Amino acid sequence: MDSYVLNHIAKALVGPSVGILAADESTGTIGKRFQAIGVQSTEENRRNYREMLVATEGISQYISGVILYDETIKQSSSEGLRLVDVIISKGLIPGIKVDTGAKPLAGTKDELVTEGLDGLRQRLAEYRELGARFTKWRAVITIGNDIPSSYCIHVNAHALGRFAALTQEAGMVPIVEPEVLMDGTHSIDVCHDVTRTTLKQVFYELNSQGVDLTGMLLKPNMILPGKAGSIKAEPSEIAERTIDCFQDSIPESVPGIVFLSGGQSDDEATANLDAINRKAQEIGVSWELSFSYGRGLQSAPLEIWKGDNVNRSRAQQAFYNRAYLTSAARQGKYDKVMETNLLEI
């Protein structure tokens, strides 16, 4: 696929008021979330939950695309339609997670490398045939005693480059996700330095492997202090440090950045996204700054749904409102008072 088409898809995913729903939890991860609300993790329940989200009326005002899991992209809805077709009918762009998860990195202690390159070209062709138009690959960088190592950053960046090149070859937009985890007691300064080093290595690999930067999106962490640390940061500081880091490490040709929520609460992820967009508008940046949230959009509807179809409409209302608030933050127009003045679908 040519650069124009890839760029067009990338820009559609980060339109002025929209962002991406990450509904690509592995079977194990969604199983843990279901267990927490007393729901059995069956294929039918997983289908019903994700179908409920994507079928929410009017959600395309705030959501541009949905990242799916391998199981989900091959499923049919409760009415026998392909879930991909349900997504498209709602005005959303289907995407797919293509890595196979982070595994221990040989020769290191407590570091990870994401796997999934074996057979990726064939899987990408299948996913595109199924209707996917963008993909995602997550690398995990941990901050701790004497880590991350340059070795860990290098191998994960190389894999991200390989994934992105193969995705574009298959005619889809890659979402490159190098996540520096917020787990730990580290300071915001350490997060800033590690994230900057990681991003520079990632873009070195993307350039080296011939990836068209205008036909991709970046899914990074915000610059945050470790959540187990004693020193917290206000949204204004997080915004300033995040923009500063990105200006030093992300090329202007990248059309958009879609933040991950990364373990933040709904409120934190929304307030910090808002502050980042306000700062970006103040100083002027070239990228669209949007979101690709999983838990940041799903916590409230999941808690209401509880596996019971009786709760479906209320859960959809909660998802719609969380998407509305996150869209406002994506535009730098969020205010806490909006949390108590919500919309009806």
N, C-alpha and C positions, 0 to 999 in steps of 0.2 A: 504493500500500500504506500502511496506517495506521501510526502511530508505534509502537504496541504490537508489531506484527510485526517491524518493523525493529529495535527495541530487543531483542526476543527473539533474533533472529539474531546481532546484535552481541554480546550476552552469551554466546551459545553458542560463539562463536569465541574468547572469552577466558575460558572456564571455569577453575575453580581449578587444574587440572593440565595444561592444554593450550595449544597455540599453533599457529601457521600455518606450513605449508611453502610457501615461495615458489619455485615451479617454473616461473616465467614468463619465463625468460631468452629474449631475442630469438634468432632463428636465427643472427645474427652472434655474439652472446655465447656461446651454447652451442657454436657451432662452434669458438671459440677454446679452450674448455675441453676439447672432444673432441680437438682437435689436440694439446693438451698431454699427452694419454694415448695418442696414436697411433690414434685412432678417427675414421673418416670421418663427417662430419656429413650423413648422409642422413636423409630423413624417417622411414624405418623405424628407424634407430638412435636417433633422438630419441624416437620413440614407445616403443621398447623400454625405453629408460632411464627415462623418466618412468612408464611402466606398472609397471616394477620397483619404484619407490619407493612408488607409491600402493597397490600390491597387497600390501605387506608385512603379514604376519599380525599382528594385535593393535595396529597402529599408532595406532588411534583412542584408545588410553589416553593418548597424549601429543600427538597432532596432531588439531586440530579441523577444519581446512579446508586447501584447496590452491589457490594462485593459479596459474592456467594461462595459457598464451600462446594467441593466436588459432589457430595451427595445431593445438595440442593439444586444445582444447575441441571441435574438429570431427573428431578422429580416432577410429578404432575400435581396440580392443585386438587382440592377436595371435589371440584366439579369436573375433573378430568382434563383440564387444560394444562399445557406445559407451564410451569412456574415462570420460565423465561418469557413466555408470551403474556402472562399476567403483568409482569414487570414492564414490558414494552408498552402494553395497552394503557398503563398508568403514566406514560410519558417519561419513564426512567430508562437509564442505560444499564444493561446487565454487565457485570464484571465478575472476575473469578480469582480467588487465591490459588496460586500455583506452586508455592513452596510446600515441602512436606514436613516442616517443623525444624526447630533448633535442637541440635544434639551436642553432647560434650565435644569440645575441640581437642583432638589428640595433642598431647605434649603440653597441655596447660592445666591449671587448676581453676575451676569455677568459671571457665569461659566457654562460649557456645559458637557453633557455626551452623548456619541454616543449610539444609540439604534439599534436594529436589531437582538438580540439573540433569540427572540421568533420565533419559526418555522425555525430556521437557519439550523438544521440538514436536514430537508426535502428540503429546497431550495438548499443546497449544493449538494444533490444527483441529483436534477434536472439539476443544472448547469454543473455538471460533465458529465451527460448524453448528454447535449447539446455540449460538447466539451471543456469546461474550464479545464485547468490544474493548474491554480493558482488563488488565491483570494486576495482581499485587504480589510482591515478595517482601517478607519481613526479615531483616537481620537484627540481631540482639547484641547490644554492647552493654556490658555490666561494669559499673564503677565499684571498686573495692580496693583491698590492700594490694598495691602493685599492679592493678589491672584498671583499664584494659591494656593489653600488650599491643604493640604495633603489629605483631603477627596476627592477632585476632581481628584487628581492624582491617588489615590487608586482605585476609582470605574472605571475609564477609563482603568487603567492597568489590573484590574481584567477582564473586558470585552474583552480586547485584548487577554488575556490568554485563555479565554473560546472560543473565535472565532478561535484562532490558533489551539487549541486542536481538535475542531470539524472539521476544514478544513483538518487536517492531517488524522483524522479518515475517512474522505470521499475520501482520496487518492489524495489530492491536496496540493500545496505549499502555505502557508499563507505569505502574505506580511503584516507585522505588522507596522502600521504607527502612531506613537505618535508624532503629530506635535505641537511643541511649536511655536505659531504664532509670526511673526515678527511685528505685529501691536503694536504700542505704542512708548513710548519715552525712554524705558529702555536701559541700557548700554549693551555692549557685555559681561561684567562680569555677569550681572544678567541672561542673556540668557544662558551662560555657566552653571551657578549653577542650574537653573531650569531644563535645559535639562539633566544634569547629574542626578539630583534627580529623574526625570521622567523615564529615561532609567533604572536606578537601580531598581525602583519599577516594571517596565514592565518585566524585566528579572527575578525578584523574582517571579512574577506571572506565567511567562512562565515555569519556572522550577517547581514551585509548582503544576502546572496543567499537568505536564508530557509531555510538548511539546518537540519534537526532534529538538534541535537547529540547527542541520546540515541539516534539511529539511525545513528551513524557510529563509526569507529575511527580513531585517529591512529597513523601509523607514522613516528616520528621517529628521528633519530640519538641516541646517548648523548653526553654531554658529555665529549669526549676531546681531548687535545692532538694536534696534527698528527703523523702517523706518521713524517714525515721530520725532526721536531725532535729535539733532544738531550735534552729533559726529558720523562720518562715520568710516568705517574700510576698509583697503586695503585688497585685496585678500590674501596676505601673512599672515596677522594677522588672518583673518577668517580661513585659512587653519590650522595655528598653534593651534588656540583655539579649532577648531573642532576635530582634531586628538587627542589633549590632553584630551578632554572630553570623546571621544570614548574609548581611552585606559583605562580609569578609570571606564568604565561602560558597555562595550559590550564584551561578552565572545569571545574568539578566535575561538570557534567552529562554530560560525555563518559564513556561506560561503560568504555572500555578503551584502553590504549596498547600497541601491539605493536612492539617495537624491531626495527630492522633490524640485521644484523650488520656491514654497512658496511665490509667489507674486513678485519675483525678475524679472527684465527685462531679455530678451533673453541674452543680452550681459553680464549682471551681473552673471546670472546663469551659463553661459559658463566659464567666467573668474574665478569664484570662484571654480567651479568643477575642472578646470585645476590646480589651485594652490593647492587644497587639494590632488590631485593625485601626483603632484610633491613632495609635502611634504611627503606623504606616501611612495613614492619610495625612498626618501632620508633616511628615518629612518627605513623603513621596517615594514609593518603591515601584519597581517594574512588575512584580509578580502579583497575581491574585492570591489572597490569603484566605483560604477556606477551611473546611473541616472534613475529616473522614473518621467519624466517631462510631465506636461500638457501644461500650457500656455508657458512654456519655449521652446516648440517645435511647438506650434500651432499658436502663435500670427501672424507671418508673412503669413502663408498660408491662415488663416482665413480672413485676411484683403484683400488679393488678390482675393480670391474665390468670396466673396460677394453674394453667392447663385446662381451664373450664371455658367452654364456648359461650357460656352465659355472660362472662366478663369481657367478651371480645370487643364490643363497642366502646366500653369504658377504657380498655387498654389502648385501643386505637386513638381515642381522644387524648390520652396521656402522651402517646408517641407524637401525635400531631402537634400538641402544644410544646413538647420539648424541641421538636424540629423548628417550630416557629421562633422560639427563643434563641436557638442556636443560629438560625438564619439572621436574626437581628444582630447577634454578636458578630457574625461574619461580615456585617455591614458597618460595624462600629456604632450601632444604634440601640444596644441593649441597656436596659435599666432594671434594677431589682424590682421596682414596682410592677413590672410586667409579669412577674411570677404570680401575682395575685389578681391579674386582670387578663385572664386567658381567653382564648377563642373557642367557639363551637364549630365543629366540622360542618 
